[in-house]
Structure formats: structure tokens, C-alpha cells
Amino acid sequence: MDTGHARSAARPGVAGPEAATPSVTWRLRIRMDDRPGTLARVAVRLADLDCNILALSVLPVPGGVLDEIVVRPAAGLTRAQLISAIREEDGECFGSTDADVRELVDTAAASLTAAGRAVADPAACAEAVREVLAADLVTVVPTGEANPGRGEGGHRAVLWLDGARALVARRSWAPFAQLELARAEALLGLLRTVRANVSGPAVVTCADGATVVLREGVPADADAVLALHGRCSAETLFRRYHAGLRTIPRRWSHRLLAPDGGLSVLAVCGRDVLALGQLIPGHGDIAEVSLLVEDAWQRNGLGTALLKRLAVLAAARGRHELVATYLPGQEGMRRTALRAGLAPAPAEPGGLLRIRL
């Protein structure tokens, strides 16, 4: 094939009904093999057609790359002619649409700006996701109506907003790339973390109507933690420490409140500490959890609320699995995990409970 002749032939002669004007801007998604020089050939071909490349981003896809190019075409060049020229350079156009030069901002900056608006106004969440995905439309639907299996060739995507709602995104001009969906998921994860207020206290209501504050433990809580252990029965302490204790040494209280690399969460009512939970990072994305609830406050929903809070804090720190150690025959932690809406795995030998987040 005579490449020079093909390039000359691709130049427009007379402007037709599909012809561009100098003010037109197009956004194209081009599938290319990930080989050296492929993008350069397409760029040279666009230059031969007097197209001005205004922006370029690369999205990795299985077996190659997906290049998003924003161009200002030469007067008289049609979109069909441009796509044909790209095809002759071994590029496959996955989609094209009109673009606005005002949209040509750094992707990371645009995503952070959209996230900032959604943090300030939770009602703007769907619009923020639409901007991050460059979607045509993002709607909020009940989870039962989301129908995630209906992908429409990649032009439809479902993102889970919370336990009751989902976001359905649609884009007609090009399928969603996995990297784009990962950005949207990261945005939703940020918003969930903000809603959970992981850096501040949380207020919970127990089954008997009592209001309890869950907050991070600090060294000044040592006396209250010692008092908590003093009010616990020998059986409760044995379930927690797997040893016959009536109390704990004072030095333990500091380790319980500030475990190495981890944190503690206290359930506080007035000046009393009613329960203590620990989150200690383990290998990879695993964290170990433990709970101690005063006898008088057991079976009141306090352990459930504490474990749920620890799961939120673990997820915010990038931990995707919790592990807890228990004695054979003791199913309290498993039942607590189920009541907290978590998904404990089948019991393992040695009394180890795994909970995927």
C-alpha cells in the first residue's frame, strides 16, 4: 500500500454536509497495539491531515492500550475521513463525540474537584461520578433495580452507592474502560469514608435505648480501661484473653489503647468505658480484631456496633479482611459479625475467624 498516496487521498477536497469548521473539537477513543511507534504513526497521520492534538490520555486495556485523543480537525475534514485514516495506521476507533475545550483539564484535578463538590453536597454524588466517567447520564436507583448483569457492551455500568441504592451510568459514544470505573469506585470509597467520619466519634443507640459514643482510645483512658476489666467477670476475660485473669497489669492498658501500628475503639457512656475493641494490622491487607464488652452491657448491641465500627476503620485503612481468634465452641464473634452485616467465612481449625470486607 502506498502510504503517501493514502494520506493524500484522505485529505478533503470539497467540504460536504459532514464537514468540520475550525471551531469543532472531537474526542476519539482509539484502540492500539501496545508496540513502540504505534501512537507516533497515528500522531504523524493526524499532523498530515492538519489536525491539532489538544489532549492525550492513555487507558490500559487487556492486550493493548486505549488512547483518548482530543483533536481540532482541519476545515473540511469529516469525522469519517479521520476515522478511516486512523484505521489505516492500525488503529481501531472505539468511539467519537464532540468535545468542549473547557473540558480539557487534568484528569486528576478534575476528579478531585468533582470529589470536593460531592463532599460538600452529598446530593451532588451522581453528578460527580458522571464527570469522572465522562458519562452521558448517571442515575440513582434502588439496588433491586440496578441489574448489574446488563452491561450493554460496556456502555452501561453499575456502581454500588450504599446498601439501598446504586448508580447506573450510561455512555453512548464509547464503552467504559476499567480504569475509568476504578476512578469512580475510588470516588465513591472516598465519599463513604467521609460519611463514616472515620476520624471522629460515632454515636450509637443500644437495644435498650441507651446512647453510647464510639471513639478512638487515648493514653488518658488507661484508668477507665482498668476499671472496665475490673467490672468484667472471669468468664468474659477468659473469652477475650484465653487465660484465667481477674484483672490486667496497668502496663497492659497502654498496649490495649495504643497497639503497635493499630488503634483501639472505646464505647463510652459518661466517664465509663463499657467496651473495648482493637484493630491491629497484620500481613498484607489483613487486620486482627478483638472485642471486650462489660457483662452488664452484653446482648445489648454494643459488641455489634463496635465490630461494625472497626470494619469501617479497617476498610478506610485499606484492609480487606479481618481475623479474630476464639476458643473452640465459642461462636459469639461469628454471631456478632453476622449481626453487624459482615460475612464471616466458615470456621478454620485452631479457632480462627475470617471476615471479608
BELWOPE-V300653 format. One record per residue. N is the residue number from 1. RES is the residue in one letter. SS is DSSP state (h for helix, s for strand, l for the rest). Layout:
BEGIN
n=N res=RES ss=SS
n=N res=RES ss=SS
END
This chain:
BEGIN
n=1 res=M ss=l
n=2 res=D ss=l
n=3 res=T ss=h
n=4 res=G ss=h
n=5 res=H ss=h
n=6 res=A ss=h
n=7 res=R ss=h
n=8 res=S ss=h
n=9 res=A ss=h
n=10 res=A ss=h
n=11 res=R ss=l
n=12 res=P ss=l
n=13 res=G ss=l
n=14 res=V ss=l
n=15 res=A ss=l
n=16 res=G ss=l
n=17 res=P ss=l
n=18 res=E ss=l
n=19 res=A ss=l
n=20 res=A ss=l
n=21 res=T ss=l
n=22 res=P ss=l
n=23 res=S ss=l
n=24 res=V ss=l
n=25 res=T ss=l
n=26 res=W ss=s
n=27 res=R ss=s
n=28 res=L ss=s
n=29 res=R ss=s
n=30 res=I ss=s
n=31 res=R ss=s
n=32 res=M ss=s
n=33 res=D ss=l
n=34 res=D ss=l
n=35 res=R ss=l
n=36 res=P ss=l
n=37 res=G ss=l
n=38 res=T ss=h
n=39 res=L ss=h
n=40 res=A ss=h
n=41 res=R ss=h
n=42 res=V ss=h
n=43 res=A ss=h
n=44 res=V ss=h
n=45 res=R ss=h
n=46 res=L ss=h
n=47 res=A ss=h
n=48 res=D ss=h
n=49 res=L ss=l
n=50 res=D ss=l
n=51 res=C ss=l
n=52 res=N ss=s
n=53 res=I ss=s
n=54 res=L ss=s
n=55 res=A ss=s
n=56 res=L ss=s
n=57 res=S ss=s
n=58 res=V ss=s
n=59 res=L ss=s
n=60 res=P ss=s
n=61 res=V ss=s
n=62 res=P ss=l
n=63 res=G ss=l
n=64 res=G ss=s
n=65 res=V ss=s
n=66 res=L ss=s
n=67 res=D ss=s
n=68 res=E ss=s
n=69 res=I ss=s
n=70 res=V ss=s
n=71 res=V ss=s
n=72 res=R ss=s
n=73 res=P ss=l
n=74 res=A ss=l
n=75 res=A ss=l
n=76 res=G ss=l
n=77 res=L ss=l
n=78 res=T ss=l
n=79 res=R ss=h
n=80 res=A ss=h
n=81 res=Q ss=h
n=82 res=L ss=h
n=83 res=I ss=h
n=84 res=S ss=h
n=85 res=A ss=h
n=86 res=I ss=h
n=87 res=R ss=h
n=88 res=E ss=h
n=89 res=E ss=l
n=90 res=D ss=l
n=91 res=G ss=l
n=92 res=E ss=s
n=93 res=C ss=s
n=94 res=F ss=s
n=95 res=G ss=s
n=96 res=S ss=s
n=97 res=T ss=s
n=98 res=D ss=s
n=99 res=A ss=l
n=100 res=D ss=l
n=101 res=V ss=h
n=102 res=R ss=h
n=103 res=E ss=h
n=104 res=L ss=l
n=105 res=V ss=l
n=106 res=D ss=l
n=107 res=T ss=h
n=108 res=A ss=h
n=109 res=A ss=h
n=110 res=A ss=h
n=111 res=S ss=h
n=112 res=L ss=h
n=113 res=T ss=h
n=114 res=A ss=h
n=115 res=A ss=h
n=116 res=G ss=h
n=117 res=R ss=h
n=118 res=A ss=h
n=119 res=V ss=h
n=120 res=A ss=h
n=121 res=D ss=l
n=122 res=P ss=h
n=123 res=A ss=h
n=124 res=A ss=h
n=125 res=C ss=h
n=126 res=A ss=h
n=127 res=E ss=h
n=128 res=A ss=h
n=129 res=V ss=h
n=130 res=R ss=h
n=131 res=E ss=h
n=132 res=V ss=h
n=133 res=L ss=h
n=134 res=A ss=l
n=135 res=A ss=l
n=136 res=D ss=l
n=137 res=L ss=s
n=138 res=V ss=s
n=139 res=T ss=s
n=140 res=V ss=s
n=141 res=V ss=s
n=142 res=P ss=s
n=143 res=T ss=h
n=144 res=G ss=h
n=145 res=E ss=h
n=146 res=A ss=l
n=147 res=N ss=l
n=148 res=P ss=l
n=149 res=G ss=l
n=150 res=R ss=l
n=151 res=G ss=l
n=152 res=E ss=h
n=153 res=G ss=h
n=154 res=G ss=h
n=155 res=H ss=l
n=156 res=R ss=s
n=157 res=A ss=s
n=158 res=V ss=s
n=159 res=L ss=s
n=160 res=W ss=s
n=161 res=L ss=l
n=162 res=D ss=l
n=163 res=G ss=l
n=164 res=A ss=l
n=165 res=R ss=s
n=166 res=A ss=s
n=167 res=L ss=s
n=168 res=V ss=s
n=169 res=A ss=s
n=170 res=R ss=s
n=171 res=R ss=l
n=172 res=S ss=l
n=173 res=W ss=l
n=174 res=A ss=l
n=175 res=P ss=l
n=176 res=F ss=l
n=177 res=A ss=l
n=178 res=Q ss=h
n=179 res=L ss=h
n=180 res=E ss=h
n=181 res=L ss=h
n=182 res=A ss=h
n=183 res=R ss=h
n=184 res=A ss=h
n=185 res=E ss=h
n=186 res=A ss=h
n=187 res=L ss=h
n=188 res=L ss=h
n=189 res=G ss=h
n=190 res=L ss=h
n=191 res=L ss=h
n=192 res=R ss=h
n=193 res=T ss=h
n=194 res=V ss=h
n=195 res=R ss=h
n=196 res=A ss=h
n=197 res=N ss=l
n=198 res=V ss=l
n=199 res=S ss=l
n=200 res=G ss=l
n=201 res=P ss=l
n=202 res=A ss=s
n=203 res=V ss=s
n=204 res=V ss=s
n=205 res=T ss=s
n=206 res=C ss=l
n=207 res=A ss=l
n=208 res=D ss=l
n=209 res=G ss=l
n=210 res=A ss=l
n=211 res=T ss=s
n=212 res=V ss=s
n=213 res=V ss=s
n=214 res=L ss=s
n=215 res=R ss=s
n=216 res=E ss=s
n=217 res=G ss=l
n=218 res=V ss=l
n=219 res=P ss=h
n=220 res=A ss=h
n=221 res=D ss=h
n=222 res=A ss=h
n=223 res=D ss=h
n=224 res=A ss=h
n=225 res=V ss=h
n=226 res=L ss=h
n=227 res=A ss=h
n=228 res=L ss=h
n=229 res=H ss=h
n=230 res=G ss=h
n=231 res=R ss=h
n=232 res=C ss=l
n=233 res=S ss=l
n=234 res=A ss=h
n=235 res=E ss=h
n=236 res=T ss=h
n=237 res=L ss=h
n=238 res=F ss=h
n=239 res=R ss=h
n=240 res=R ss=h
n=241 res=Y ss=h
n=242 res=H ss=l
n=243 res=A ss=l
n=244 res=G ss=l
n=245 res=L ss=l
n=246 res=R ss=l
n=247 res=T ss=l
n=248 res=I ss=l
n=249 res=P ss=l
n=250 res=R ss=h
n=251 res=R ss=h
n=252 res=W ss=h
n=253 res=S ss=h
n=254 res=H ss=h
n=255 res=R ss=h
n=256 res=L ss=h
n=257 res=L ss=h
n=258 res=A ss=l
n=259 res=P ss=l
n=260 res=D ss=l
n=261 res=G ss=l
n=262 res=G ss=l
n=263 res=L ss=s
n=264 res=S ss=s
n=265 res=V ss=s
n=266 res=L ss=s
n=267 res=A ss=s
n=268 res=V ss=s
n=269 res=C ss=s
n=270 res=G ss=l
n=271 res=R ss=l
n=272 res=D ss=s
n=273 res=V ss=s
n=274 res=L ss=s
n=275 res=A ss=s
n=276 res=L ss=s
n=277 res=G ss=s
n=278 res=Q ss=s
n=279 res=L ss=s
n=280 res=I ss=s
n=281 res=P ss=s
n=282 res=G ss=l
n=283 res=H ss=l
n=284 res=G ss=l
n=285 res=D ss=l
n=286 res=I ss=s
n=287 res=A ss=s
n=288 res=E ss=s
n=289 res=V ss=s
n=290 res=S ss=s
n=291 res=L ss=s
n=292 res=L ss=s
n=293 res=V ss=s
n=294 res=E ss=l
n=295 res=D ss=h
n=296 res=A ss=h
n=297 res=W ss=h
n=298 res=Q ss=l
n=299 res=R ss=l
n=300 res=N ss=l
n=301 res=G ss=l
n=302 res=L ss=h
n=303 res=G ss=h
n=304 res=T ss=h
n=305 res=A ss=h
n=306 res=L ss=h
n=307 res=L ss=h
n=308 res=K ss=h
n=309 res=R ss=h
n=310 res=L ss=h
n=311 res=A ss=h
n=312 res=V ss=h
n=313 res=L ss=h
n=314 res=A ss=h
n=315 res=A ss=h
n=316 res=A ss=h
n=317 res=R ss=l
n=318 res=G ss=l
n=319 res=R ss=l
n=320 res=H ss=l
n=321 res=E ss=s
n=322 res=L ss=s
n=323 res=V ss=s
n=324 res=A ss=s
n=325 res=T ss=s
n=326 res=Y ss=l
n=327 res=L ss=l
n=328 res=P ss=l
n=329 res=G ss=l
n=330 res=Q ss=l
n=331 res=E ss=l
n=332 res=G ss=h
n=333 res=M ss=h
n=334 res=R ss=h
n=335 res=R ss=h
n=336 res=T ss=h
n=337 res=A ss=h
n=338 res=L ss=h
n=339 res=R ss=h
n=340 res=A ss=l
n=341 res=G ss=l
n=342 res=L ss=l
n=343 res=A ss=s
n=344 res=P ss=s
n=345 res=A ss=l
n=346 res=P ss=l
n=347 res=A ss=l
n=348 res=E ss=s
n=349 res=P ss=l
n=350 res=G ss=l
n=351 res=G ss=l
n=352 res=L ss=s
n=353 res=L ss=s
n=354 res=R ss=s
n=355 res=I ss=s
n=356 res=R ss=s
n=357 res=L ss=l
END
